[in-house]
Amino acid sequence: MGVGGSRLSTGQRQKLGIARALLKRADLMILSESTSDLDPLAQDRLAEKVLEARERRGIVWIVNRAGMASRFDRVIVLDDGRVAEDGAFGELDKDRTALRGLLESA
């Protein structure tokens, strides 16, 4: 692995960081674009496993693909640092919403 994980790829370091956070079993886990260096399929698989492992515990996940937001109970869409929308994915996934714009631009 090298000193400080220097021999690991960026994606491997991201996965290792998530694994370490899961082992701590904290009440709240915050992930900020933690899967950005993984391909979309790997991101989806990892998100599914993390959400299963975090059942009944809080998680805040800043996603790098808007489509990943469908996995969460509550979605907050930021626009220029301000809350543009807040609610369930199904409520926000409608015509002329900030979330819809992000989904279509992806």
N, C-alpha and C positions, 0 to 999 in steps of 0.2 A: 504494500500500500504506500510505502514511502513515508517520509516525515510529514505529518499533518495531512496525509492523504494525497500527497503531491503526484503520485503515480496513477491516481484514479481520474477517470474522465469527469467532466462537469456533471453529466447525468448521473454517474455513479455516486458522486459526492452529494448530489441532491437526494438520491434515494437513501443514502447512509444517514444524512441529516434528518430525514423524515423518520427513519427507523429509530434513531436515537431519541427523537421527540416522543414517539409512541411508547418507548420503553419507560419513559418518565411518568406516564399515565397521569398527567396533570388534568385538572378540571377543565381548563381552557387551552386549546392549541391554536396558534396563529401561524398560518402559512401564507407567505407573500410570493406569488409567482414561483412556487417551489418546484414546479415541474416544467418550467419554460424550456429547458434544454432536452426534454424528451419528446419523442414523436407523439402525435395525437393518440394513437392506439395505446401506447405505454402510459400516457397521461390519464386516459380513461380507466385503464386497469388499476393503476396506482390509486387514483381517486376513489374507486369502488372499494378497494381493500382498506384504505385509510378510514373511510366513512363506516365500514363494517366494524373496524377495530375501535372506533371512537363512539360507538352507539351509546346513547344516553349521556354523553359528555359534550361540552361546547367546542365548536370549531369555527374559526373565522378563516376563510380561504380567499385570498385575492387571486383570481384566476387570470390567466393570460389568453384564454379562449372563451368568448362569451357563452358558447354552447355548454361549457362545463357547469354553468350556473343552474342548469335544470336539475342537478342532483341535490340542491339545497332547499331547505324549508323557507328561507328568507333570502331575498336578493336585494342588494343595495347598489344602484348604478350611480357612479360619480361622473360628473361632467365638469372639467376644469376645477377639480378639487371640491366641488359642492355636490350635495345629494340631489340627483335629478329624479330618481325614482326609488321607491322602497315598497316591497311587497313580495308575494309569492310569485314564482316564475310564471305560472299559468296566468296570473293576473297581468303581469307586465309584458307577456309575449303576445301583444296585440298590435294592430296597426298604429302607426305614428307614435311609437314610444321610443325612448332612448335605447332600451334593451333591444327592441326590434331592429333599430338602426345598426347596432353593434353586431347582431347576429347576421344581418344581410351583408355587412361589409367584410365579414370573415371569409 
